[in-house]
């Protein structure tokens, strides 16, 4: 179960790590075999179905994304939480609005993440 305080702390740490371009800090929040889905994965040709599994594969994708968007900066707007899920609403690259949906395991690590963009 993810408390409201844990959800807010996760969101703050997640955004700060991205804004610092610190992938090691970002990845500390995820399990080794987590799954990531995003239209950006598809657009960048990383996977034909827009999904990647595992820290190694997602790290490779995120490294390419940071190289492409070297001025990447996220602005946090809202954090929504439930029993074992969190949604972070933020401004992403190129001013796109984004909502990232995270599913947590019993150890408080992300097992699935799904990015949504306008």
N, CA, C and O atoms as CSV, one atom per row, in Angstrom:
chain,resi,resn,atom,element,x,y,z
A,1,UNK,N,N,0.851,-1.189,0.000
A,1,UNK,CA,C,0.000,0.000,0.000
A,1,UNK,C,C,0.891,1.246,0.000
A,1,UNK,O,O,1.852,1.336,0.764
A,2,UNK,N,N,0.562,2.185,-0.852
A,2,UNK,CA,C,1.304,3.442,-0.971
A,2,UNK,C,C,0.508,4.540,-0.260
A,2,UNK,O,O,-0.630,4.826,-0.631
A,3,UNK,N,N,1.104,5.145,0.748
A,3,UNK,CA,C,0.428,6.235,1.455
A,3,UNK,C,C,0.493,7.514,0.612
A,3,UNK,O,O,1.272,7.608,-0.336
A,4,UNK,N,N,-0.320,8.470,0.968
A,4,UNK,CA,C,-0.303,9.769,0.287
A,4,UNK,C,C,1.086,10.406,0.410
A,4,UNK,O,O,1.598,10.965,-0.559
A,5,UNK,N,N,1.686,10.323,1.582
A,5,UNK,CA,C,3.018,10.892,1.803
A,5,UNK,C,C,4.064,10.207,0.925
A,5,UNK,O,O,4.937,10.869,0.363
A,6,UNK,N,N,3.976,8.882,0.807
A,6,UNK,CA,C,4.904,8.145,-0.057
A,6,UNK,C,C,4.719,8.528,-1.524
A,6,UNK,O,O,5.694,8.649,-2.266
A,7,UNK,N,N,3.478,8.717,-1.936
A,7,UNK,CA,C,3.196,9.114,-3.323
A,7,UNK,C,C,3.803,10.484,-3.619
A,7,UNK,O,O,4.415,10.684,-4.668
A,8,UNK,N,N,3.631,11.420,-2.695
A,8,UNK,CA,C,4.187,12.763,-2.890
A,8,UNK,C,C,5.712,12.741,-2.897
A,8,UNK,O,O,6.344,13.424,-3.702
A,9,UNK,N,N,6.299,11.952,-1.999
A,9,UNK,CA,C,7.759,11.838,-1.954
A,9,UNK,C,C,8.286,11.215,-3.242
A,9,UNK,O,O,9.271,11.691,-3.807
A,10,UNK,N,N,7.628,10.147,-3.710
A,10,UNK,CA,C,8.023,9.512,-4.968
A,10,UNK,C,C,7.998,10.524,-6.107
A,10,UNK,O,O,8.958,10.626,-6.870
A,11,UNK,N,N,6.904,11.273,-6.224
A,11,UNK,CA,C,6.770,12.242,-7.316
A,11,UNK,C,C,7.864,13.303,-7.257
A,11,UNK,O,O,8.468,13.631,-8.278
A,12,UNK,N,N,8.117,13.837,-6.069
A,12,UNK,CA,C,9.164,14.854,-5.919
A,12,UNK,C,C,10.529,14.299,-6.304
A,12,UNK,O,O,11.284,14.950,-7.027
A,13,UNK,N,N,10.848,13.103,-5.826
A,13,UNK,CA,C,12.141,12.487,-6.135
A,13,UNK,C,C,12.260,12.156,-7.616
A,13,UNK,O,O,13.316,12.354,-8.217
A,14,UNK,N,N,11.175,11.653,-8.207
A,14,UNK,CA,C,11.162,11.264,-9.608
A,14,UNK,C,C,11.396,12.475,-10.503
A,14,UNK,O,O,12.230,12.428,-11.407
A,15,UNK,N,N,10.661,13.561,-10.255
A,15,UNK,CA,C,10.821,14.779,-11.057
A,15,UNK,C,C,12.217,15.377,-10.857
A,15,UNK,O,O,12.855,15.789,-11.827
A,16,UNK,N,N,12.695,15.429,-9.616
A,16,UNK,CA,C,14.028,15.986,-9.348
A,16,UNK,C,C,15.113,15.174,-10.060
A,16,UNK,O,O,16.054,15.748,-10.609
A,17,UNK,N,N,14.990,13.844,-10.054
A,17,UNK,CA,C,15.985,12.999,-10.720
A,17,UNK,C,C,15.968,13.227,-12.231
A,17,UNK,O,O,17.023,13.305,-12.860
A,18,UNK,N,N,14.773,13.335,-12.812
A,18,UNK,CA,C,14.694,13.620,-14.244
A,18,UNK,C,C,15.280,14.992,-14.559
A,18,UNK,O,O,16.026,15.139,-15.527
A,19,UNK,N,N,14.953,15.984,-13.760
A,19,UNK,CA,C,15.456,17.336,-14.021
A,19,UNK,C,C,16.966,17.416,-13.857
A,19,UNK,O,O,17.605,18.281,-14.457
A,20,UNK,N,N,17.547,16.527,-13.054
A,20,UNK,CA,C,19.001,16.451,-12.901
A,20,UNK,C,C,19.627,15.554,-13.978
A,20,UNK,O,O,20.850,15.437,-14.061
A,21,UNK,N,N,18.784,14.925,-14.796
A,21,UNK,CA,C,19.218,13.984,-15.833
A,21,UNK,C,C,20.019,12.840,-15.209
A,21,UNK,O,O,21.008,12.381,-15.781
A,22,UNK,N,N,19.588,12.388,-14.039
A,22,UNK,CA,C,20.260,11.345,-13.270
A,22,UNK,C,C,19.480,10.040,-13.392
A,22,UNK,O,O,18.609,9.751,-12.572
A,23,UNK,N,N,19.800,9.251,-14.426
A,23,UNK,CA,C,19.058,8.012,-14.658
A,23,UNK,C,C,19.225,7.003,-13.534
A,23,UNK,O,O,18.296,6.250,-13.243
A,24,UNK,N,N,20.394,6.973,-12.895
A,24,UNK,CA,C,20.571,6.059,-11.767
A,24,UNK,C,C,19.564,6.373,-10.666
A,24,UNK,O,O,18.972,5.464,-10.085
A,25,UNK,N,N,19.370,7.658,-10.378
A,25,UNK,CA,C,18.405,8.065,-9.353
A,25,UNK,C,C,16.976,7.745,-9.794
A,25,UNK,O,O,16.166,7.305,-8.978
A,26,UNK,N,N,16.662,7.957,-11.057
A,26,UNK,CA,C,15.326,7.621,-11.568
A,26,UNK,C,C,15.082,6.121,-11.396
A,26,UNK,O,O,14.040,5.707,-10.889
A,27,UNK,N,N,16.048,5.319,-11.821
A,27,UNK,CA,C,15.867,3.866,-11.850
A,27,UNK,C,C,15.828,3.214,-10.476
A,27,UNK,O,O,15.426,2.055,-10.370
A,28,UNK,N,N,16.231,3.912,-9.424
A,28,UNK,CA,C,16.151,3.317,-8.084
A,28,UNK,C,C,14.715,3.028,-7.672
A,28,UNK,O,O,14.479,2.235,-6.761
A,29,UNK,N,N,13.765,3.659,-8.329
A,29,UNK,CA,C,12.351,3.511,-7.976
A,29,UNK,C,C,11.682,2.311,-8.648
A,29,UNK,O,O,10.510,2.037,-8.388
A,30,UNK,N,N,12.406,1.595,-9.507
A,30,UNK,CA,C,11.811,0.548,-10.333
A,30,UNK,C,C,12.388,-0.827,-10.002
A,30,UNK,O,O,13.533,-0.943,-9.563
A,31,UNK,N,N,11.575,-1.872,-10.220
A,31,UNK,CA,C,12.066,-3.244,-10.108
A,31,UNK,C,C,12.938,-3.547,-11.328
A,31,UNK,O,O,12.894,-2.830,-12.328
A,32,UNK,N,N,13.725,-4.608,-11.233
A,32,UNK,CA,C,14.619,-4.986,-12.338
A,32,UNK,C,C,13.847,-5.308,-13.612
A,32,UNK,O,O,14.324,-5.040,-14.715
A,33,UNK,N,N,12.665,-5.879,-13.462
A,33,UNK,CA,C,11.909,-6.351,-14.623
A,33,UNK,C,C,10.661,-5.524,-14.912
A,33,UNK,O,O,9.705,-6.033,-15.496
A,34,UNK,N,N,10.658,-4.250,-14.508
A,34,UNK,CA,C,9.450,-3.444,-14.712
A,34,UNK,C,C,9.166,-3.259,-16.194
A,34,UNK,O,O,10.052,-3.393,-17.038
A,35,UNK,N,N,7.905,-2.948,-16.490
A,35,UNK,CA,C,7.475,-2.717,-17.867
A,35,UNK,C,C,7.076,-1.266,-18.050
A,35,UNK,O,O,6.377,-0.691,-17.216
A,36,UNK,N,N,7.528,-0.680,-19.153
A,36,UNK,CA,C,7.247,0.719,-19.487
A,36,UNK,C,C,6.525,0.759,-20.824
A,36,UNK,O,O,6.935,0.102,-21.781
A,37,UNK,N,N,5.440,1.537,-20.884
A,37,UNK,CA,C,4.708,1.751,-22.134
A,37,UNK,C,C,4.614,3.242,-22.384
A,37,UNK,O,O,4.294,4.016,-21.481
A,38,UNK,N,N,4.897,3.642,-23.627
A,38,UNK,CA,C,4.844,5.063,-23.979
A,38,UNK,C,C,4.792,5.218,-25.495
A,38,UNK,O,O,5.430,4.456,-26.222
A,39,UNK,N,N,4.036,6.201,-25.973
A,39,UNK,CA,C,4.059,6.464,-27.413
A,39,UNK,C,C,5.445,6.927,-27.884
A,39,UNK,O,O,5.781,6.764,-29.057
A,40,UNK,N,N,6.245,7.500,-26.985
A,40,UNK,CA,C,7.603,7.916,-27.354
A,40,UNK,C,C,8.491,6.706,-27.660
A,40,UNK,O,O,9.376,6.794,-28.511
A,41,UNK,N,N,8.267,5.580,-26.979
A,41,UNK,CA,C,9.016,4.353,-27.275
A,41,UNK,C,C,8.756,3.938,-28.713
A,41,UNK,O,O,9.671,3.555,-29.442
A,42,UNK,N,N,7.500,4.022,-29.106
A,42,UNK,CA,C,7.101,3.691,-30.472
A,42,UNK,C,C,7.695,4.685,-31.464
A,42,UNK,O,O,8.268,4.278,-32.474
A,43,UNK,N,N,7.568,5.979,-31.191
A,43,UNK,CA,C,8.070,7.022,-32.089
A,43,UNK,C,C,9.579,6.940,-32.297
A,43,UNK,O,O,10.078,7.229,-33.384
A,44,UNK,N,N,10.300,6.546,-31.253
A,44,UNK,CA,C,11.754,6.460,-31.352
A,44,UNK,C,C,12.222,5.128,-31.930
A,44,UNK,O,O,13.424,4.881,-32.030
A,45,UNK,N,N,11.279,4.274,-32.309
A,45,UNK,CA,C,11.620,3.002,-32.928
A,45,UNK,C,C,12.251,2.000,-31.983
A,45,UNK,O,O,12.995,1.120,-32.416
A,46,UNK,N,N,11.964,2.123,-30.700
A,46,UNK,CA,C,12.576,1.239,-29.705
A,46,UNK,C,C,11.816,-0.081,-29.554
A,46,UNK,O,O,12.375,-1.074,-29.089
A,47,UNK,N,N,10.545,-0.086,-29.946
A,47,UNK,CA,C,9.723,-1.283,-29.820
A,47,UNK,C,C,8.501,-1.113,-30.714
A,47,UNK,O,O,7.913,-0.032,-30.747
A,48,UNK,N,N,8.108,-2.155,-31.438
A,48,UNK,CA,C,6.967,-2.027,-32.351
A,48,UNK,C,C,5.622,-1.858,-31.650
A,48,UNK,O,O,4.652,-1.430,-32.275
A,49,UNK,N,N,5.553,-2.190,-30.354
A,49,UNK,CA,C,4.282,-2.048,-29.642
A,49,UNK,C,C,4.326,-0.966,-28.564
A,49,UNK,O,O,3.378,-0.822,-27.792
A,50,UNK,N,N,5.427,-0.203,-28.507
A,50,UNK,CA,C,5.517,0.886,-27.541
A,50,UNK,C,C,5.784,0.449,-26.119
A,50,UNK,O,O,5.590,1.227,-25.185
A,51,UNK,N,N,6.236,-0.812,-25.934
A,51,UNK,CA,C,6.506,-1.335,-24.594
A,51,UNK,C,C,7.937,-1.856,-24.504
A,51,UNK,O,O,8.476,-2.426,-25.453
A,52,UNK,N,N,8.533,-1.642,-23.335
A,52,UNK,CA,C,9.845,-2.195,-23.035
A,52,UNK,C,C,9.785,-2.848,-21.663
A,52,UNK,O,O,9.025,-2.422,-20.794
A,53,UNK,N,N,10.597,-3.889,-21.477
A,53,UNK,CA,C,10.620,-4.570,-20.182
A,53,UNK,C,C,12.059,-4.656,-19.690
A,53,UNK,O,O,12.968,-5.005,-20.443
A,54,UNK,N,N,12.248,-4.332,-18.415
A,54,UNK,CA,C,13.542,-4.453,-17.778
A,54,UNK,C,C,14.326,-3.152,-17.738
A,54,UNK,O,O,14.260,-2.333,-18.655
A,55,UNK,N,N,15.074,-2.983,-16.644
A,55,UNK,CA,C,15.848,-1.754,-16.450
A,55,UNK,C,C,16.850,-1.515,-17.570
A,55,UNK,O,O,17.045,-0.375,-17.991
A,56,UNK,N,N,17.491,-2.578,-18.059
A,56,UNK,CA,C,18.506,-2.412,-19.106
A,56,UNK,C,C,17.886,-1.824,-20.365
A,56,UNK,O,O,18.433,-0.883,-20.940
A,57,UNK,N,N,16.759,-2.363,-20.798
A,57,UNK,CA,C,16.103,-1.884,-22.018
A,57,UNK,C,C,15.541,-0.476,-21.847
A,57,UNK,O,O,15.671,0.362,-22.739
A,58,UNK,N,N,14.924,-0.222,-20.711
A,58,UNK,CA,C,14.345,1.106,-20.480
A,58,UNK,C,C,15.456,2.139,-20.314
A,58,UNK,O,O,15.321,3.266,-20.789
A,59,UNK,N,N,16.548,1.774,-19.647
A,59,UNK,CA,C,17.682,2.697,-19.491
A,59,UNK,C,C,18.208,3.108,-20.868
A,59,UNK,O,O,18.492,4.283,-21.098
A,60,UNK,N,N,18.336,2.153,-21.771
A,60,UNK,CA,C,18.802,2.436,-23.128
A,60,UNK,C,C,17.880,3.441,-23.818
A,60,UNK,O,O,18.344,4.386,-24.456
A,61,UNK,N,N,16.581,3.228,-23.685
A,61,UNK,CA,C,15.590,4.149,-24.256
A,61,UNK,C,C,15.714,5.534,-23.633
A,61,UNK,O,O,15.742,6.535,-24.348
A,62,UNK,N,N,15.787,5.599,-22.305
A,62,UNK,CA,C,15.879,6.886,-21.625
A,62,UNK,C,C,17.180,7.613,-21.946
A,62,UNK,O,O,17.189,8.840,-22.045
A,63,UNK,N,N,18.276,6.877,-22.111
A,63,UNK,CA,C,19.536,7.517,-22.509
A,63,UNK,C,C,19.397,8.179,-23.871
A,63,UNK,O,O,19.871,9.297,-24.071
A,64,UNK,N,N,18.751,7.496,-24.805
A,64,UNK,CA,C,18.517,8.066,-26.141
A,64,UNK,C,C,17.580,9.269,-26.062
A,64,UNK,O,O,17.768,10.253,-26.778
A,65,UNK,N,N,16.585,9.192,-25.203
A,65,UNK,CA,C,15.652,10.311,-25.048
A,65,UNK,C,C,16.370,11.537,-24.468
A,65,UNK,O,O,16.151,12.660,-24.923
A,66,UNK,N,N,17.226,11.319,-23.463
A,66,UNK,CA,C,17.968,12.442,-22.882
A,66,UNK,C,C,18.933,13.055,-23.887
A,66,UNK,O,O,19.147,14.267,-23.878
A,67,UNK,N,N,19.513,12.238,-24.745
A,67,UNK,CA,C,20.404,12.757,-25.786
A,67,UNK,C,C,19.618,13.595,-26.795
A,67,UNK,O,O,20.105,14.615,-27.282
A,68,UNK,N,N,18.408,13.156,-27.097
A,68,UNK,CA,C,17.552,13.883,-28.046
A,68,UNK,C,C,16.997,15.160,-27.427
A,68,UNK,O,O,16.919,16.188,-28.100
A,69,UNK,N,N,16.614,15.107,-26.164
A,69,UNK,CA,C,16.032,16.244,-25.450
A,69,UNK,C,C,16.995,16.672,-24.347
A,69,UNK,O,O,16.702,16.519,-23.161
A,70,UNK,N,N,18.143,17.208,-24.748
A,70,UNK,CA,C,19.193,17.550,-23.785
A,70,UNK,C,C,18.787,18.638,-22.798
A,70,UNK,O,O,19.429,18.802,-21.761
A,71,UNK,N,N,17.725,19.384,-23.109
A,71,UNK,CA,C,17.235,20.418,-22.190
A,71,UNK,C,C,15.982,19.955,-21.439
A,71,UNK,O,O,15.212,20.780,-20.947
A,72,UNK,N,N,15.782,18.646,-21.351
A,72,UNK,CA,C,14.602,18.081,-20.696
A,72,UNK,C,C,14.422,18.647,-19.297
A,72,UNK,O,O,15.351,18.681,-18.491
A,73,UNK,N,N,13.200,19.088,-19.035
A,73,UNK,CA,C,12.830,19.595,-17.708
A,73,UNK,C,C,11.350,19.331,-17.511
A,73,UNK,O,O,10.537,19.653,-18.377
A,74,UNK,N,N,10.996,18.743,-16.369
A,74,UNK,CA,C,9.613,18.467,-16.037
A,74,UNK,C,C,9.126,19.454,-14.982
A,74,UNK,O,O,9.866,19.814,-14.067
A,75,UNK,N,N,7.873,19.886,-15.117
A,75,UNK,CA,C,7.212,20.719,-14.110
A,75,UNK,C,C,6.042,19.926,-13.549
A,75,UNK,O,O,5.099,19.595,-14.267
A,76,UNK,N,N,6.114,19.627,-12.266
A,76,UNK,CA,C,5.088,18.838,-11.592
A,76,UNK,C,C,3.850,19.687,-11.324
A,76,UNK,O,O,3.947,20.808,-10.824
A,77,UNK,N,N,2.668,19.129,-11.671
A,77,UNK,CA,C,1.404,19.838,-11.445
A,77,UNK,C,C,0.538,19.177,-10.380
A,77,UNK,O,O,-0.061,19.855,-9.546
A,78,UNK,N,N,0.478,17.842,-10.416
A,78,UNK,CA,C,-0.446,17.153,-9.524
A,78,UNK,C,C,0.007,15.713,-9.312
A,78,UNK,O,O,0.602,15.096,-10.195
A,79,UNK,N,N,-0.285,15.195,-8.133
A,79,UNK,CA,C,0.002,13.798,-7.795
A,79,UNK,C,C,-1.301,13.174,-7.312
A,79,UNK,O,O,-1.907,13.648,-6.351
A,80,UNK,N,N,-1.722,12.124,-7.975
A,80,UNK,CA,C,-2.927,11.390,-7.600
A,80,UNK,C,C,-2.489,10.014,-7.119
A,80,UNK,O,O,-1.564,9.422,-7.674
A,81,UNK,N,N,-3.155,9.508,-6.085
A,81,UNK,CA,C,-2.731,8.219,-5.552
A,81,UNK,C,C,-3.929,7.357,-5.190
A,81,UNK,O,O,-5.029,7.844,-4.931
A,82,UNK,N,N,-3.666,6.043,-5.183
A,82,UNK,CA,C,-4.655,5.055,-4.786
A,82,UNK,C,C,-3.942,4.047,-3.898
A,82,UNK,O,O,-2.950,4.399,-3.259
A,83,UNK,N,N,-4.403,2.827,-3.835
A,83,UNK,CA,C,-3.850,1.832,-2.924
A,83,UNK,C,C,-2.418,1.446,-3.312
A,83,UNK,O,O,-1.521,1.490,-2.471
A,84,UNK,N,N,-2.195,1.070,-4.576
A,84,UNK,CA,C,-0.853,0.702,-5.013
A,84,UNK,C,C,-0.477,1.368,-6.344
A,84,UNK,O,O,0.376,0.875,-7.082
A,85,UNK,N,N,-1.132,2.494,-6.630
A,85,UNK,CA,C,-0.844,3.223,-7.867
A,85,UNK,C,C,-0.699,4.718,-7.593
A,85,UNK,O,O,-1.241,5.264,-6.632
A,86,UNK,N,N,0.059,5.350,-8.488
A,86,UNK,CA,C,0.254,6.796,-8.434
A,86,UNK,C,C,0.186,7.320,-9.860
A,86,UNK,O,O,0.682,6.682,-10.789
A,87,UNK,N,N,-0.428,8.482,-10.029
A,87,UNK,CA,C,-0.405,9.182,-11.309
A,87,UNK,C,C,0.250,10.534,-11.065
A,87,UNK,O,O,-0.149,11.292,-10.181
A,88,UNK,N,N,1.263,10.815,-11.873
A,88,UNK,CA,C,1.940,12.110,-11.799
A,88,UNK,C,C,1.540,12.898,-13.051
A,88,UNK,O,O,1.755,12.444,-14.175
A,89,UNK,N,N,0.965,14.067,-12.845
A,89,UNK,CA,C,0.583,14.958,-13.937
A,89,UNK,C,C,1.620,16.065,-13.990
A,89,UNK,O,O,1.864,16.742,-12.991
A,90,UNK,N,N,2.233,16.251,-15.158
A,90,UNK,CA,C,3.340,17.196,-15.283
A,90,UNK,C,C,3.455,17.731,-16.703
A,90,UNK,O,O,2.830,17.205,-17.624
A,91,UNK,N,N,4.246,18.768,-16.875
A,91,UNK,CA,C,4.595,19.249,-18.202
A,91,UNK,C,C,5.900,18.575,-18.589
A,91,UNK,O,O,6.872,18.598,-17.834
A,92,UNK,N,N,5.911,17.979,-19.765
A,92,UNK,CA,C,7.034,17.191,-20.248
A,92,UNK,C,C,7.790,17.957,-21.335
A,92,UNK,O,O,7.742,19.186,-21.385
A,93,UNK,N,N,8.479,17.230,-22.193
A,93,UNK,CA,C,9.264,17.836,-23.274
A,93,UNK,C,C,8.366,18.587,-24.249
A,93,UNK,O,O,7.220,18.205,-24.486
A,94,UNK,N,N,8.904,19.646,-24.797
A,94,UNK,CA,C,8.198,20.472,-25.780
A,94,UNK,C,C,6.854,20.983,-25.269
A,94,UNK,O,O,5.938,21.208,-26.059
A,95,UNK,N,N,6.727,21.166,-23.962
A,95,UNK,CA,C,5.500,21.703,-23.384
A,95,UNK,C,C,4.324,20.745,-23.374
A,95,UNK,O,O,3.201,21.147,-23.069
A,96,UNK,N,N,4.567,19.479,-23.704
A,96,UNK,CA,C,3.473,18.504,-23.706
A,96,UNK,C,C,3.010,18.236,-22.278
A,96,UNK,O,O,3.825,18.117,-21.364
A,97,UNK,N,N,1.708,18.144,-22.099
A,97,UNK,CA,C,1.149,17.718,-20.825
A,97,UNK,C,C,1.256,16.195,-20.769
A,97,UNK,O,O,1.006,15.504,-21.757
A,98,UNK,N,N,1.628,15.690,-19.604
A,98,UNK,CA,C,1.822,14.255,-19.449
A,98,UNK,C,C,1.205,13.775,-18.152
A,98,UNK,O,O,1.175,14.491,-17.151
A,99,UNK,N,N,0.710,12.542,-18.193
A,99,UNK,CA,C,0.240,11.852,-16.992
A,99,UNK,C,C,0.886,10.480,-17.014
A,99,UNK,O,O,0.646,9.680,-17.918
A,100,UNK,N,N,1.700,10.220,-16.016
A,100,UNK,CA,C,2.401,8.945,-15.917
A,100,UNK,C,C,1.714,8.120,-14.833
A,100,UNK,O,O,1.529,8.577,-13.705
A,101,UNK,N,N,1.342,6.902,-15.197
A,101,UNK,CA,C,0.640,5.979,-14.304
A,101,UNK,C,C,1.627,4.921,-13.830
A,101,UNK,O,O,2.249,4.240,-14.645
A,102,UNK,N,N,1.773,4.780,-12.514
A,102,UNK,CA,C,2.733,3.852,-11.926
A,102,UNK,C,C,2.013,2.821,-11.063
A,102,UNK,O,O,1.130,3.167,-10.278
A,103,UNK,N,N,2.393,1.549,-11.212
A,103,UNK,CA,C,1.896,0.469,-10.359
A,103,UNK,C,C,3.071,0.017,-9.492
A,103,UNK,O,O,4.156,-0.270,-9.997
A,104,UNK,N,N,2.835,-0.041,-8.173
A,104,UNK,CA,C,3.875,-0.386,-7.212
A,104,UNK,C,C,3.672,-1.797,-6.662
A,104,UNK,O,O,2.542,-2.268,-6.530
A,105,UNK,N,N,4.779,-2.457,-6.346
A,105,UNK,CA,C,4.692,-3.761,-5.686
A,105,UNK,C,C,4.657,-3.561,-4.172
A,105,UNK,O,O,4.623,-2.428,-3.691
A,106,UNK,N,N,4.666,-4.658,-3.429
A,106,UNK,CA,C,4.565,-4.583,-1.969
A,106,UNK,C,C,5.811,-3.987,-1.319
A,106,UNK,O,O,5.775,-3.607,-0.149
A,107,UNK,N,N,6.917,-3.902,-2.069
A,107,UNK,CA,C,8.152,-3.293,-1.558
A,107,UNK,C,C,8.259,-1.804,-1.889
A,107,UNK,O,O,9.266,-1.168,-1.578
A,108,UNK,N,N,7.211,-1.246,-2.526
A,108,UNK,CA,C,7.221,0.168,-2.864
A,108,UNK,C,C,8.017,0.508,-4.112
A,108,UNK,O,O,8.412,1.658,-4.303
A,109,UNK,N,N,8.259,-0.492,-4.972
A,109,UNK,CA,C,8.973,-0.285,-6.231
A,109,UNK,C,C,7.990,-0.357,-7.395
A,109,UNK,O,O,6.998,-1.083,-7.335
A,110,UNK,N,N,8.269,0.395,-8.448
A,110,UNK,CA,C,7.403,0.423,-9.626
A,110,UNK,C,C,7.604,-0.854,-10.447
A,110,UNK,O,O,8.731,-1.211,-10.789
A,111,UNK,N,N,6.500,-1.534,-10.757
A,111,UNK,CA,C,6.529,-2.724,-11.601
A,111,UNK,C,C,6.003,-2.430,-13.006
A,111,UNK,O,O,6.305,-3.150,-13.957
A,112,UNK,N,N,5.218,-1.368,-13.119
A,112,UNK,CA,C,4.687,-0.978,-14.427
A,112,UNK,C,C,4.518,0.521,-14.459
A,112,UNK,O,O,4.091,1.133,-13.480
A,113,UNK,N,N,4.858,1.114,-15.604
A,113,UNK,CA,C,4.672,2.547,-15.814
A,113,UNK,C,C,4.115,2.769,-17.206
A,113,UNK,O,O,4.572,2.161,-18.174
A,114,UNK,N,N,3.121,3.650,-17.300
A,114,UNK,CA,C,2.474,3.926,-18.573
A,114,UNK,C,C,2.402,5.439,-18.744
A,114,UNK,O,O,1.795,6.135,-17.930
A,115,UNK,N,N,3.024,5.944,-19.807
A,115,UNK,CA,C,3.022,7.373,-20.087
A,115,UNK,C,C,1.886,7.763,-21.012
A,115,UNK,O,O,1.610,7.085,-22.002
A,116,UNK,N,N,1.231,8.864,-20.678
A,116,UNK,CA,C,0.136,9.422,-21.479
A,116,UNK,C,C,0.470,10.874,-21.796
A,116,UNK,O,O,0.938,11.607,-20.925
A,117,UNK,N,N,0.234,11.293,-23.034
A,117,UNK,CA,C,0.612,12.655,-23.463
A,117,UNK,C,C,-0.487,13.271,-24.310
A,117,UNK,O,O,-1.253,12.563,-24.964
A,118,UNK,N,N,-0.559,14.617,-24.292
A,118,UNK,CA,C,-1.549,15.292,-25.133
A,118,UNK,C,C,-0.992,15.492,-26.514
A,118,UNK,O,O,-1.670,16.045,-27.379
